[in-house]
Amino acid sequence: GMISDMALIEKANLALNAGFKQQDIINYIELARKTSLAYGKDVSDIYQRLIEVISTGNQESIDQFNLAIDLTQAYKDYKVQIGAVNRELTEQEQKQARIQAI
């Protein structure tokens, strides 16, 4: 409904301000919509939790979405992708790895 759409717009703006790319946000909103239909949950709540998962990398939260994501492997794959195998990823790079994994 309209309230849910307005809440999503507000949350999308927060995600943009936090450095998420517009296309990624659109993809996450669509994922939240599909998840809400499958589980009968609020789209806005699912979207917020999804953004938190990506921002924090909390494995328990990822598991709540029934997503088969191994963060350790996602970080390793991203290191190879950006040519950073001999150093640790920055916080921003870890976030980008999580974005790609989801």
CORSUL-V754350 format. One record per residue. N is the residue number from 1. D_LAST is the distance of its C-alpha to the last C-alpha in Angstrom with 1 decimal. Layout:
# CORSUL-V754350
n=[N | N]
d_last=[D_LAST | D_LAST]
This chain:
# CORSUL-V754350
n=[1 | 2 | 3 | 4 | 5 | 6 | 7 | 8 | 9 | 10 | 11 | 12 | 13 | 14 | 15 | 16 | 17 | 18 | 19 | 20 | 21 | 22 | 23 | 24 | 25 | 26 | 27 | 28 | 29 | 30 | 31 | 32 | 33 | 34 | 35 | 36 | 37 | 38 | 39 | 40 | 41 | 42 | 43 | 44 | 45 | 46 | 47 | 48 | 49 | 50 | 51 | 52 | 53 | 54 | 55 | 56 | 57 | 58 | 59 | 60 | 61 | 62 | 63 | 64 | 65 | 66 | 67 | 68 | 69 | 70 | 71 | 72 | 73 | 74 | 75 | 76 | 77 | 78 | 79 | 80 | 81 | 82 | 83 | 84 | 85 | 86 | 87 | 88 | 89 | 90 | 91 | 92 | 93 | 94 | 95 | 96 | 97 | 98 | 99 | 100 | 101 | 102]
d_last=[25.9 | 26.9 | 26.3 | 22.7 | 22.3 | 24.1 | 22.0 | 18.8 | 20.6 | 21.6 | 18.2 | 16.8 | 19.8 | 19.0 | 15.5 | 17.3 | 19.8 | 17.4 | 16.4 | 13.3 | 13.9 | 15.2 | 13.2 | 9.8 | 11.7 | 13.0 | 9.7 | 8.8 | 12.4 | 12.4 | 9.6 | 11.9 | 14.9 | 14.1 | 13.3 | 16.5 | 18.4 | 17.4 | 18.2 | 20.8 | 19.3 | 19.6 | 17.1 | 17.8 | 17.3 | 14.0 | 12.8 | 14.5 | 13.0 | 9.4 | 10.6 | 12.5 | 9.7 | 8.1 | 11.8 | 13.2 | 10.9 | 12.9 | 12.2 | 14.4 | 12.5 | 9.3 | 11.9 | 13.4 | 10.6 | 11.3 | 7.9 | 9.0 | 7.4 | 10.3 | 10.1 | 13.4 | 12.5 | 9.6 | 12.4 | 14.9 | 13.2 | 12.8 | 16.4 | 17.6 | 16.0 | 17.8 | 20.8 | 20.7 | 21.3 | 24.4 | 23.2 | 20.7 | 17.8 | 18.6 | 16.8 | 15.6 | 14.4 | 12.6 | 10.8 | 10.1 | 8.8 | 6.3 | 5.5 | 5.5 | 3.8 | 0.0]
